[in-house]
Amino acid sequence: MDSASGGSDNSIKEAIPATASALLSAASQQGGGGGSESSPSPAPPSRYESQKRRDWNTFLQYLTNHKPPLTLARCSGAHVIEFLKYLDQFGKTKVHITDCPYFGHVNPPAPCACPLKQAWGSLDALIGRLRAAYEENGGRPESNPFGARAVRIYLREVREGQAKARGIPYEKKKRKRPTVTTTAVGVNVSRTSTQPVDGGGGRGGIGGGDDSVGAKTGANVGSATAVAAATTNSV
């Protein structure tokens, strides 16, 4: 019995450390899981970044499908203009032709057969996103095809043409300059002249004032002197 009980005690003693270590490992795993749950997840990209990524992938796909296929290094401003014209087939803006009776009308009273194109504002914003994406993907600013002069001229012609056809002038929004409010603080400085005032002359104004002020001051002092003399004589 003693040997049997001793063997069972030994097995229990051996099982306790194993159980404790298992509990500690489970607790550490739970703690690690809790730490991973508390770690902040990366913020989702903004709407602008998502749209820029889609536009960039669309342009790369256009270069791949181009006949003959084009590489980004060989892309020029002329190819960018071709891409913008290619997008017109997916446009939703009615642009009246010159012979259309509704040419220049903002709200035509009836439908017409004029084509749908991409609005100038959409193309301008698209070029801005692609220009930024080009440089973010390793392109040099001096060779950026989206900033080429030909692309700027094309966008200006599209803006002017659509403004006439749709009767909607595109006015560039002026940035509001911050208004600076200045507060004028008036300071009254009183000066006391320690020099004697010449009652007969009109040149000595206070602080170098004009002659009229000095003359009035001298006249007032002379009058006060005369009154004091008359009072003394009467006494």
Helices and strands as residue ranges (DSSP letters): H 2-38, H 47-65, G 72-74, H 77-87, G 88-90, E 93-94, E 116-117, H 120-136, G 141-143, G 145-147, H 149-166, H 211-234
